[in-house]
Amino acid sequence: MKPIKIITLLLTLSACGLVSAQNATDLRINEVMVFNDSNVVDDYGNHVGWIEIYNTSYNTVNIGGLFLTDDAQNPIKSMIAKNHPQASIPPRSHFIMYATGDNSTGLRHLTFKLECGKTLYLFDGNGRTLLDSVKLPASMKADISYGRETDGADKWVLNEIATPAISNNHTSAAAEIDEFKKLDPFGVGMAAIAMTIVLSSLATLYFCFKLVGKIATRKKKHPFTAKNAQTGEAATDEVNAAIALALFLHSKQEHDEEYTVLTMRKVSRNYSPWSSKIYGMRKRPGGLTSY
């Protein structure tokens, strides 16, 4: 092989490796929930701890073949499935992994369970390059997550409102919730707004369907005015009434079909049977005939 081809091949492989490495380094552990009692469920409907991975780049990153672990001495403890069609994170998007302790249940399931006080590590596919890590608090309550204040930020906070697979804008969300609690501490306003929206929607649908029904069943009126064929003058009310009655009777009454072809047959006798005298005689009792 010529030296130029060898150099070109090496540069191409190096570029591919560099792009892959850059894609992997754009991933961050974004949010973690250790105790999940009533939060999101996994593919089998179970409440288990979860880890959210965030793609900070503006291109799609395939995470197949990367490793997640809670033991720095065992970086390849749990590998994300390679060559899986769903093992990709779109730009600026999130990916949830479930710490079920059983890797045989699917792409998103890890071989270990989450524990407070431990450190989570995200390793590249070579099992040596550390992409990101986070140390979990020593104690965490159920349904409380530990995540970055905003997606990909350096500051980590405990959140009463977990945001799995959505943006970690905890500061503004918490402020809005607190403000709403002050304005409506008992939830009466929320209930009234919800009922108003539902009833308004139902009323709107009712009138829409009613209007559509009237339009669909409306009959078009065709005005009819009789006119004299010779003079072109409009007929009188009596003539119109007679024509309307005739048309009504014609459409409602039943008529037998009549043939319009008349046939004339020649009489075989020279005399007309209608004038024959024999048809005017009658038979008397006893077989005697009177003349």
LUMMAR-708019 format. One line per 3 residues: for each residue x, y, z of N, C-alpha, C. Coordinates in steps of 0.02 Angstrom, whole numbers, always signed. Example, Ala and Ser with C-alpha at 12.3 -4.5 7.8 and 13.67 -1.06 7.14 Angstrom:
% LUMMAR-708019
+660:-284:+390:+615:-225:+390:+660:-165:+390; +642:-112:+354:+684:-53:+357:+645:+2:+394
//
This chain:
% LUMMAR-708019
+42:-59:+0:+0:+0:+0:+44:+62:+0; +25:+112:-38:+65:+172:-43:+63:+212:+23; +118:+248:+38:+120:+287:+101:+64:+338:+106
+45:+368:+48:-7:+419:+50:-74:+389:+72; -89:+330:+47:-152:+296:+66:-150:+277:+139; -92:+255:+164:-88:+237:+235:-99:+298:+279
-69:+353:+261:-77:+415:+300:-150:+438:+299; -181:+434:+240:-252:+454:+235:-297:+411:+278; -284:+344:+278:-323:+299:+318:-315:+313:+392
-252:+326:+414:-240:+341:+484:-273:+406:+506; -271:+456:+462:-303:+519:+479:-379:+511:+484; -407:+470:+440:-479:+458:+442:-499:+423:+506
-462:+371:+525:-477:+335:+587:-468:+380:+648; -417:+422:+646:-406:+468:+702:-463:+518:+708; -486:+543:+650:-542:+590:+651:-606:+559:+677
-618:+496:+656:-677:+461:+681:-673:+451:+756; -614:+432:+780:-606:+422:+851:-613:+487:+889; -587:+542:+860:-593:+607:+893:-665:+629:+898
-703:+620:+843:-774:+639:+843:-812:+598:+895; -798:+532:+897:-831:+489:+946:-815:+511:+1016; -751:+528:+1029:-731:+549:+1096:-764:+615:+1114
-768:+660:+1066:-801:+724:+1079:-874:+714:+1095; -907:+669:+1059:-977:+655:+1073:-985:+627:+1143; -942:+581:+1163:-948:+551:+1229:-934:+601:+1284
-888:+647:+1274:-871:+696:+1326:-927:+748:+1335; -974:+750:+1290:-1030:+797:+1296:-1085:+771:+1342; -1078:+709:+1365:-1129:+680:+1408:-1117:+698:+1481
-1173:+708:+1518:-1169:+724:+1589:-1221:+685:+1628; -1201:+664:+1689:-1251:+639:+1736:-1289:+699:+1761; -1353:+702:+1748:-1391:+764:+1759:-1436:+763:+1820
-1463:+705:+1836:-1510:+700:+1893:-1514:+628:+1916; -1522:+619:+1982:-1523:+551:+2011:-1579:+548:+2063; -1615:+492:+2065:-1663:+479:+2119:-1648:+410:+2147
-1633:+407:+2212:-1615:+344:+2244:-1677:+305:+2264; -1723:+338:+2300:-1784:+305:+2325:-1844:+330:+2285; -1872:+287:+2246:-1927:+304:+2202:-1990:+267:+2225
-2034:+303:+2259:-2096:+273:+2283:-2156:+287:+2238; -2159:+347:+2210:-2217:+366:+2170:-2197:+408:+2109; -2134:+404:+2088:-2111:+441:+2030:-2119:+399:+1967
-2079:+410:+1917:-2087:+373:+1854:-2075:+298:+1864; -2102:+259:+1819:-2094:+186:+1821:-2052:+164:+1762; -2022:+106:+1768:-1981:+80:+1714:-2025:+46:+1661
-1993:+10:+1615:-2031:-22:+1560:-2079:-76:+1585; -2070:-98:+1646:-2112:-152:+1673:-2159:-127:+1728; -2165:-61:+1735:-2211:-32:+1784:-2186:-32:+1855
-2121:-39:+1866:-2093:-40:+1934:-2063:+27:+1952; -2069:+46:+2016:-2038:+106:+2042:-1968:+88:+2067; -1918:+111:+2030:-1849:+97:+2049:-1808:+162:+2041
-1749:+162:+2073:-1706:+220:+2067:-1683:+231:+1995; -1669:+293:+1978:-1652:+307:+1908:-1597:+360:+1904; -1563:+359:+1846:-1510:+407:+1831:-1526:+439:+1764
-1522:+505:+1762:-1535:+541:+1700:-1469:+564:+1669; -1459:+547:+1605:-1400:+568:+1567:-1422:+623:+1519; -1383:+677:+1516:-1400:+735:+1474:-1347:+745:+1421
-1370:+757:+1359:-1326:+771:+1303:-1321:+846:+1295; -1263:+875:+1312:-1254:+947:+1310:-1238:+973:+1240; -1225:+929:+1193:-1204:+950:+1126:-1265:+963:+1081
-1251:+986:+1021:-1303:+999:+972:-1304:+947:+916; -1278:+887:+931:-1282:+831:+885:-1301:+768:+924; -1328:+719:+890:-1350:+657:+921:-1290:+617:+944
-1295:+589:+1005:-1241:+549:+1033:-1267:+479:+1048; -1232:+429:+1023:-1249:+359:+1037:-1212:+337:+1099; -1248:+317:+1150:-1217:+299:+1214:-1206:+224:+1220
-1221:+186:+1168:-1210:+114:+1171:-1137:+97:+1182; -1125:+53:+1229:-1057:+33:+1245:-1024:+72:+1302; -1057:+125:+1326:-1030:+162:+1384:-1045:+124:+1448
-1011:+144:+1502:-1017:+108:+1566:-1040:+155:+1621; -1086:+131:+1662:-1107:+165:+1724:-1091:+119:+1783; -1064:+148:+1835:-1044:+108:+1893:-1046:+150:+1956
-1050:+117:+2013:-1044:+151:+2078:-981:+127:+2114; -936:+95:+2077:-874:+70:+2105:-816:+90:+2058; -773:+135:+2083:-717:+159:+2042:-669:+102:+2025
-666:+50:+2066:-622:-6:+2053:-650:-54:+2001; -713:-45:+1985:-746:-88:+1935:-783:-43:+1885; -746:-10:+1841:-778:+38:+1796:-825:+7:+1745
-817:-57:+1731:-861:-89:+1681:-916:-130:+1714; -939:-106:+1770:-989:-143:+1810:-1055:-151:+1771; -1076:-99:+1737:-1139:-103:+1700:-1130:-67:+1634
-1136:-104:+1579:-1126:-75:+1512:-1193:-63:+1478; -1200:-6:+1447:-1259:+9:+1407:-1254:-29:+1341; -1309:-60:+1321:-1308:-105:+1263:-1280:-73:+1201
-1236:-109:+1167:-1208:-85:+1104:-1255:-98:+1046; -1248:-57:+994:-1284:-66:+931:-1360:-72:+941; -1385:-39:+992:-1458:-39:+1003:-1488:+20:+967
-1543:+10:+930:-1572:+65:+890:-1597:+123:+932; -1610:+112:+997:-1636:+165:+1039:-1584:+194:+1086; -1521:+173:+1078:-1468:+196:+1123:-1437:+261:+1097
-1478:+309:+1080:-1455:+373:+1055:-1491:+429:+1091; -1455:+483:+1106:-1484:+541:+1138:-1484:+599:+1088; -1541:+626:+1070:-1544:+683:+1025:-1509:+744:+1055
-1496:+795:+1016:-1464:+856:+1042:-1503:+887:+1099; -1467:+905:+1152:-1495:+940:+1210:-1555:+902:+1239; -1548:+836:+1242:-1602:+794:+1267:-1577:+749:+1324
-1623:+711:+1353:-1610:+670:+1412:-1621:+596:+1398; -1589:+554:+1439:-1595:+482:+1433:-1596:+453:+1504; -1648:+413:+1519:-1657:+386:+1586:-1632:+314:+1589
-1592:+300:+1641:-1570:+232:+1656:-1599:+211:+1723; -1625:+149:+1727:-1657:+124:+1788:-1610:+76:+1824; -1597:+91:+1888:-1552:+49:+1928:-1592:-7:+1960
-1606:-59:+1921:-1646:-116:+1946:-1603:-171:+1975; -1538:-172:+1960:-1495:-225:+1984:-1498:-287:+1940; -1529:-281:+1881:-1535:-338:+1836:-1528:-313:+1765
-1474:-330:+1732:-1462:-305:+1664:-1497:-345:+1610; -1535:-396:+1630:-1567:-439:+1580:-1637:-413:+1561; -1657:-356:+1589:-1725:-331:+1578:-1729:-278:+1524
-1674:-259:+1493:-1679:-212:+1438:-1623:-162:+1434; -1627:-119:+1384:-1575:-70:+1369:-1565:-22:+1427; -1617:+2:+1458:-1613:+56:+1508:-1602:+31:+1579
-1587:-32:+1589:-1581:-59:+1656:-1508:-74:+1673; -1489:-57:+1735:-1421:-64:+1759:-1414:-126:+1804; -1353:-149:+1811:-1340:-210:+1851:-1331:-195:+1925
-1341:-134:+1947:-1334:-117:+2018:-1391:-71:+2040; -1401:-66:+2105:-1451:-22:+2133:-1417:+38:+2165; -1454:+93:+2169:-1425:+155:+2196:-1426:+154:+2272
-1373:+184:+2301:-1367:+190:+2373:-1342:+259:+2391; -1369:+286:+2445:-1348:+353:+2467:-1274:+351:+2488; -1240:+406:+2477:-1170:+413:+2497:-1120:+386:+2447
-1142:+349:+2397:-1096:+322:+2347:-1086:+372:+2290; -1034:+359:+2251:-1018:+401:+2194:-1034:+364:+2129; -1067:+398:+2083:-1083:+369:+2018:-1032:+392:+1967
-1011:+347:+1924:-961:+362:+1873:-989:+343:+1804; -975:+385:+1754:-992:+371:+1685:-927:+366:+1646; -912:+305:+1621:-850:+292:+1585:-863:+283:+1510
-812:+300:+1471:-815:+291:+1399:-813:+216:+1383; -820:+199:+1319:-822:+130:+1299:-758:+92:+1309; -702:+128:+1319:-639:+93:+1332:-632:+71:+1405
-678:+92:+1448:-676:+73:+1519:-623:+109:+1559; -590:+159:+1531:-538:+196:+1567:-550:+271:+1570; -579:+299:+1518:-590:+371:+1515:-653:+390:+1554
-643:+430:+1607:-700:+452:+1648:-733:+512:+1615; -797:+506:+1601:-834:+560:+1568:-867:+606:+1618; -894:+578:+1673:-927:+620:+1724:-937:+578:+1787
-945:+612:+1843:-957:+578:+1906:-994:+625:+1953; -1028:+596:+2003:-1064:+635:+2053:-1068:+594:+2117; -1056:+627:+2173:-1062:+594:+2239:-1131:+609:+2267
-1168:+556:+2283:-1236:+564:+2308:-1235:+585:+2381; -1286:+622:+2404:-1290:+641:+2475:-1294:+580:+2520; -1273:+590:+2583:-1272:+534:+2630:-1342:+508:+2645
-1391:+552:+2641:-1461:+531:+2654:-1507:+568:+2607; -1555:+532:+2581:-1604:+561:+2536:-1673:+532:+2551; -1724:+574:+2547:-1792:+552:+2560:-1823:+523:+2496
-1878:+488:+2506:-1912:+458:+2448:-1940:+512:+2403; -1935:+499:+2338:-1960:+543:+2285:-1926:+611:+2283; -1868:+617:+2315:-1827:+677:+2312:-1768:+662:+2267
-1757:+704:+2218:-1702:+692:+2171:-1643:+738:+2188; -1585:+717:+2163:-1524:+757:+2170:-1499:+771:+2100; -1502:+835:+2080:-1485:+851:+2011:-1453:+919:+2004
-1430:+931:+1945:-1401:+996:+1930:-1455:+1050:+1930; -1436:+1110:+1952:-1486:+1164:+1957:-1518:+1179:+1889; -1477:+1179:+1837:-1501:+1181:+1769:-1464:+1128:+1729
-1489:+1111:+1671:-1459:+1057:+1632:-1385:+1070:+1618; -1342:+1023:+1641:-1271:+1027:+1628:-1233:+1076:+1672; -1266:+1109:+1719:-1233:+1158:+1762:-1189:+1123:+1814
-1145:+1160:+1846:-1100:+1131:+1896:-1132:+1123:+1964; -1180:+1165:+1980:-1211:+1164:+2046:-1263:+1109:+2051; -1259:+1069:+2106:-1307:+1016:+2119:-1352:+1036:+2178
-1417:+1018:+2173:-1465:+1034:+2226:-1513:+976:+2236; -1542:+973:+2296:-1596:+926:+2309:-1661:+956:+2286; -1702:+915:+2254:-1764:+941:+2223:-1825:+901:+2248
-1873:+936:+2277:-1935:+903:+2296:-1977:+885:+2235; -1966:+921:+2181:-2002:+907:+2119:-1951:+880:+2068; -1953:+815:+2059:-1907:+783:+2011:-1928:+798:+1940
-1879:+800:+1896:-1893:+815:+1825:-1860:+763:+1780; -1881:+700:+1784:-1850:+649:+1741:-1867:+660:+1667; -1816:+659:+1625:-1822:+665:+1553:-1847:+733:+1530
-1846:+784:+1575:-1863:+852:+1555:-1811:+899:+1584; -1816:+963:+1567:-1766:+1012:+1587:-1764:+1021:+1663; -1703:+1031:+1689:-1692:+1039:+1761:-1695:+1113:+1782
-1745:+1149:+1761:-1750:+1219:+1780:-1785:+1223:+1847; -1751:+1199:+1899:-1782:+1192:+1965:-1797:+1260:+1997; -1753:+1309:+1987:-1761:+1372:+2022:-1825:+1407:+2002
-1837:+1415:+1938:-1897:+1449:+1915:-1960:+1408:+1930; -1954:+1342:+1924:-2013:+1300:+1938:-2033:+1304:+2011; -1984:+1301:+2055:-1999:+1305:+2127:-2029:+1373:+2144
-2002:+1426:+2114:-2028:+1493:+2128:-2101:+1500:+2105; -2116:+1473:+2047:-2185:+1477:+2022:-2232:+1437:+2066; -2210:+1379:+2089:-2252:+1338:+2132:-2265:+1372:+2199
-2213:+1401:+2227:-2222:+1437:+2291:-2269:+1496:+2283; -2263:+1532:+2228:-2307:+1589:+2217:-2379:+1567:+2211; -2391:+1510:+2175:-2459:+1485:+2166:-2487:+1460:+2232
-2445:+1431:+2274:-2468:+1408:+2340:-2491:+1467:+2383; -2456:+1523:+2378:-2475:+1581:+2417:-2542:+1610:+2393; -2552:+1610:+2327:-2614:+1638:+2300:-2673:+1591:+2311
-2661:+1527:+2310:-2716:+1478:+2315:-2695:+1422:+2363; -2695:+1434:+2428:-2669:+1384:+2475:-2711:+1321:+2480; -2776:+1325:+2466:-2820:+1267:+2473:-2839:+1236:+2406
-2815:+1263:+2352:-2828:+1234:+2286:-2897:+1247:+2258; -2934:+1295:+2289:-3001:+1310:+2265:-2998:+1342:+2195; -2951:+1388:+2187:-2945:+1421:+2122:-2926:+1372:+2067
-2880:+1326:+2083:-2860:+1276:+2033:-2920:+1232:+2013; -2960:+1212:+2063:-3018:+1171:+2047:-3069:+1209:+2005; -3080:+1274:+2022:-3127:+1314:+1984:-3103:+1323:+1912
-3039:+1336:+1903:-3012:+1345:+1836:-3019:+1281:+1795; -3003:+1224:+1827:-3008:+1160:+1791:-3080:+1146:+1770; -3128:+1157:+1816:-3198:+1143:+1799:-3223:+1191:+1745
-3201:+1254:+1748:-3222:+1302:+1697:-3197:+1281:+1628; -3135:+1259:+1626:-3106:+1238:+1561:-3144:+1178:+1534; -3158:+1129:+1577:-3193:+1069:+1555:-3263:+1085:+1530
-3301:+1124:+1570:-3370:+1141:+1550:-3371:+1184:+1487; -3325:+1230:+1481:-3322:+1272:+1420:-3308:+1229:+1359; -3263:+1181:+1367:-3247:+1137:+1311:-3307:+1095:+1291
-3343:+1069:+1340:-3403:+1029:+1325:-3457:+1071:+1291; -3467:+1133:+1315:-3517:+1176:+1285:-3499:+1194:+1214; -3435:+1208:+1202:-3412:+1223:+1135:-3423:+1164:+1088
-3407:+1104:+1111:-3417:+1045:+1069:-3491:+1034:+1054; -3534:+1046:+1105:-3607:+1037:+1095:-3633:+1083:+1040; -3616:+1147:+1044:-3641:+1195:+994:-3611:+1181:+925
-3548:+1160:+923:-3517:+1144:+859:-3552:+1086:+825; -3564:+1032:+864:-3598:+974:+835:-3669:+990:+815; -3703:+1032:+854:-3772:+1051:+838:-3774:+1091:+773
-3727:+1138:+766:-3724:+1178:+705:-3709:+1136:+644; -3661:+1089:+652:-3643:+1045:+597:-3702:+1001:+577; -3740:+978:+627:-3799:+937:+612:-3852:+975:+573
-3863:+1039:+592:-3913:+1078:+556:-3891:+1091:+484; -3827:+1105:+475:-3803:+1118:+408:-3807:+1055:+364; -3792:+997:+395:-3793:+935:+356:-3863:+913:+337
-3914:+929:+379:-3983:+906:+366:-4026:+959:+334; -3999:+1017:+322:-4039:+1071:+292:-4056:+1054:+219; -4120:+1065:+202:-4143:+1052:+133:-4144:+1117:+94
-4122:+1113:+33:-4122:+1171:-10:-4192:+1181:-40; -4216:+1242:-39:-4282:+1258:-66:-4275:+1282:-138; -4317:+1253:-180:-4317:+1272:-251:-4384:+1305:-267
-4390:+1370:-267:-4454:+1403:-282:-4477:+1388:-353; -4544:+1377:-359:-4573:+1360:-424:-4628:+1409:-439; -4628:+1436:-498:-4680:+1482:-520:-4702:+1462:-590
-4767:+1446:-597:-4794:+1427:-662:-4803:+1489:-705; -4787:+1485:-770:-4794:+1540:-816:-4830:+1517:-880; -4863:+1563:-910:-4896:+1549:-973:-4843:+1543:-1027
-4846:+1488:-1065:-4795:+1475:-1115:-4797:+1525:-1172; -4855:+1554:-1185:-4862:+1601:-1241:-4848:+1673:-1220; -4878:+1694:-1166:-4871:+1764:-1145:-4814:+1774:-1096
-4793:+1720:-1060:-4740:+1726:-1010:-4762:+1755:-945; -4828:+1767:-937:-4853:+1795:-874:-4859:+1741:-821; -4849:+1761:-759:-4855:+1714:-703:-4926:+1691:-694
-4936:+1627:-676:-5002:+1600:-667:-5032:+1625:-602; -5097:+1619:-596:-5132:+1642:-536:-5121:+1591:-480; -5142:+1609:-420:-5135:+1565:-363:-5175:+1501:-372
-5235:+1507:-404:-5275:+1447:-415:-5240:+1398:-461; -5208:+1423:-513:-5172:+1380:-560:-5113:+1346:-526; -5076:+1384:-487:-5020:+1355:-450:-5042:+1301:-402
-5099:+1313:-368:-5125:+1263:-321:-5146:+1200:-358; -5177:+1208:-417:-5198:+1149:-456:-5137:+1109:-480; -5086:+1145:-502:-5025:+1110:-525:-4991:+1073:-467
-4988:+1106:-409:-4957:+1074:-351:-4995:+1012:-330; -5063:+1016:-330:-5104:+958:-312:-5094:+902:-362; -5091:+918:-426:-5081:+867:-477:-5013:+832:-468
-4962:+871:-455:-4896:+842:-444:-4895:+798:-382; -4930:+821:-330:-4933:+782:-268:-4968:+716:-280; -5025:+717:-312:-5062:+655:-326:-5022:+609:-371
-4987:+638:-419:-4947:+597:-464:-4890:+561:-427; -4861:+595:-377:-4805:+564:-341:-4828:+516:-287; -4891:+524:-262:-4914:+482:-207:-4956:+424:-228
-4996:+432:-280:-5042:+379:-300:-5005:+326:-342; -5031:+264:-336:-5003:+209:-374:-5045:+198:-437; -5013:+186:-493:-5046:+175:-556:-5022:+110:-587
-5070:+75:-620:-5051:+15:-656:-5016:+35:-721; -4971:-7:-741:-4937:+6:-804:-4983:-12:-862; -4989:+31:-909:-5033:+21:-966:-4991:+20:-1030
-5011:-25:-1074:-4977:-30:-1138:-5005:+22:-1187; -4963:+53:-1222:-4985:+105:-1269:-4990:+80:-1341; -4980:+14:-1352:-4984:-14:-1420:-5052:-48:-1428
-5089:-27:-1480:-5154:-56:-1494:-5148:-103:-1554; -5181:-161:-1550:-5179:-211:-1605:-5249:-221:-1632; -5257:-224:-1698:-5321:-235:-1731:-5317:-303:-1767
-5363:-347:-1752:-5364:-412:-1783:-5427:-419:-1828; -5417:-452:-1885:-5472:-462:-1931:-5520:-515:-1905; -5586:-502:-1909:-5637:-550:-1887:-5644:-605:-1940
-5643:-668:-1918:-5645:-723:-1966:-5715:-732:-1996; -5767:-708:-1962:-5836:-714:-1988:-5855:-651:-2025; -5902:-659:-2072:-5925:-601:-2111:-5973:-558:-2072
-6005:-586:-2022:-6052:-547:-1983:-6021:-530:-1916; -6050:-482:-1885:-6025:-462:-1820:-6059:-503:-1766; -6022:-533:-1723:-6053:-574:-1670:-6095:-532:-1623
-6086:-467:-1624:-6125:-425:-1578:-6199:-420:-1601; -6211:-427:-1667:-6280:-420:-1693:-6313:-488:-1707; -6280:-543:-1691:-6308:-610:-1704:-6367:-624:-1657
-6421:-653:-1684:-6481:-665:-1644:-6473:-723:-1596; -6425:-768:-1612:-6420:-826:-1570:-6398:-807:-1499; -6365:-749:-1495:-6342:-728:-1428:-6398:-696:-1388
-6455:-683:-1421:-6513:-655:-1386:-6561:-709:-1363; -6553:-774:-1381:-6596:-828:-1359:-6572:-857:-1294; -6617:-889:-1262:-6600:-921:-1199:-6629:-991:-1198
-6600:-1034:-1160:-6622:-1104:-1157:-6677:-1110:-1104; -6728:-1150:-1123:-6782:-1164:-1076:-6769:-1228:-1038; -6803:-1239:-983:-6793:-1301:-945:-6814:-1362:-986
-6781:-1416:-979:-6797:-1478:-1015:-6762:-1482:-1081; -6720:-1437:-1096:-6681:-1441:-1159:-6717:-1414:-1219; -6781:-1389:-1212:-6817:-1362:-1267:-6798:-1290:-1280
-6796:-1275:-1343:-6776:-1209:-1361:-6835:-1174:-1394; -6849:-1116:-1375:-6905:-1077:-1403:-6878:-1032:-1459; -6923:-1026:-1511:-6905:-983:-1568:-6955:-926:-1573
//
